[in-house]
Amino acid sequence: MAITIYGIRNCDTIKKARRLLDEQEVAYKFHDYRADGVPKKLIAAWVKKHGWETVLNKRGTTWRQLDDKTKASISESNVVDLLAEHPAMIKRPVTVVGKESMIGFSKDSFPEFIGQ
């Protein structure tokens, strides 16, 4: 089954996930949010499945650079547009295997999710 990892190339968490896949010799496609963008339809599907609070990364510099008014106004109704405009605020990695997706990385649950 095809595996796609969505994220940002220089992210430490992405590096961990990719290293694990490479060590296990698991084929995957890497999709860089910044270089390749992310369609709103895909972001909306992630938000619907996992909840916007899970998909939104509040730990990064992009989040910290937002003004307080914007931060306070984020909701399920506008988060997809915000994440499409600022894809670095999508939690990393988003791993897609077939029709299933996983947000974030855990060295315990990630191998199980990808079938290793």
N, C-alpha and C positions, 0 to 999 in steps of 0.2 A: 504494500500500500504506500502511496506517495506521501512523503512528509515535507511540509514547508515550515520553515522557521522565519517568523517576522520579527524584525527588530532593527537595531542600529549597529553597524559594523564594529564600532569601537567600544561598545557597552561590555562591561566585565561579565555580566550575567549571560549575555549572548555568547561571549567567548567560552564560558563554562559549558553551555549547552552544546555548542558546536564541537568543542573538544571531546565531550562525551560521545557524540555521534561519530566523530572521526575515529576515536579509539575503538568503538564497537563496529567500525566499518559499515555504518548505516548510511545509505544514500539519502540525501535530502537536498532541497532547494532552499537557498537563503534569499529572503526578500527584504531589502533594506528600505525602511520607512522613508528615510530622507532622500535617497537616490531614486527610488521607484514609486514613492507615494503609496497611499492606501485608499482604495475606493470607499466612498461613504457607505455603500451597500454592505461591504465587508465589515466595516466598523460597527454599523448598526446591528449586524448579525451577532457580533461578539458581545455588544452591549445587551442585546435581548437575551442571549444565552447565559451570560455570566454576571450581568448587572453592571451599571455604569461605574459604581464605586470600585469594582474590581479591575475594570479596564483602564481607568484613569490613574496615571502614575503621578502621585503628589510628592514624590521624593526627589525629583530631578530639578535641574536648574531652570528648565522651561516653566515649570509650575511656579517656582519661586520668583520668576521675573514677571508673572502676571500681576496686575494691580488687584487690590483687595476687593474692589467692586466686582470685577470679573470672577474672581474666586468664589465670592459669596453668591453669585447668580447662577452658578453651574447646576444644572438639573438634568434629568433624563431627557427632557424635551430639547435641550440645546447642546448636550455633550458631544454628539456625533459631529456636528459642525465644528466645534472647538477642536476635537481630535483630528479631524481632517485638515484643519488649518495648522495645527501644531502636532504632527504625528509623533514627535519626541515625547509627548505626554501619554502615549499608549504604553501601558506596562509591558515589560519585556521579560522573556520572549512570549510571543503568541505562537504556539505550536499547533499546526493543523495536520491531522492524520485522517484522511478520508473526509467524513462529515463531522468529525469530532474535533474539538479545540480545547487547549489548555492555556491558561494565562499564568505567566510566571514560571519560575524554575525551582525545583527541589531535587537534589541529587537522589532522594529516595523515591519520589513519585514519578519523576520524568522518565526513567528507564521503563517502568511499567507502562506508562502511557504510550510510549513509542513501540512497545512490544518487545522489549529486551529483557 
